[in-house]
Amino acid sequence: MSSVLYRDLSRGMVIRMPDGHLYSVVDRQLKTPGNLPSKLWLTLKNLKTGFVNDQRVHPDDKVEKADLETRVVQYLYRDGDEYVFMDAETFEQFHLAASWIGDQILYLKESDKAKVTFNDGSPLSVELPASVELRVKETEPAIKGATATAQYKPATLETGLKVTVPPFIGEGELILVDTRSGEYLSRVKG
């Protein structure tokens, strides 16, 4: 890890604070009250707990900048309470715990790609594509002549993800889903 001055931090940077935990810089404010020494206020998000807090630091002190590595990975299959992924560049396979990846796995089919950020070989976060194509497994029958302005209906997709879709979407259709909101975007043509 390399050291950086607190004053050189910018939003989005990941640092290791003296407590040993990794934090993402959410915001920063430099305050110079009159002729007193400057103080820097940082809003930090603990990457392990998700807790966000404000901390006052001296701008000329140093902190360790985390060495992060982001890799493109391909989802292969589920193995018990873990999911097996493969590095798209080195073809090395590794396991991620179901409890770690959580509901994000519902947006991935076998062979889909995502990005995983690592620090010292440990996964920190997974970044999904902005949208994914998934097939409708179960929903109420499509209503003939239905328009998109009508009431939406529940649907279960091939991965188990539950979304609401317009009434004209039927079972077996391929749809586009926003991975950030979990919302239906459109029907996939072709």
Buried (B, 14 or more C-beta within 10 A) or exposed (E): EEEBEBBEBEEEBBBBBEEEBBBBBBEBEEEEEEEEEEBBEBBBBBBEEEEEEEEEBEBEEEBBBBEBEEBEBBBBEEEEEBBBBBBBEEEEEBBBEBEBBEEBBBBBBEEBBBBBBBBEEEBBBBEBEEBBBBBBBEBEEBBEEBEEEEEBBEBBBBBEBEBBBBBBBBBEBBBBBBBEEBBBBEBEEE
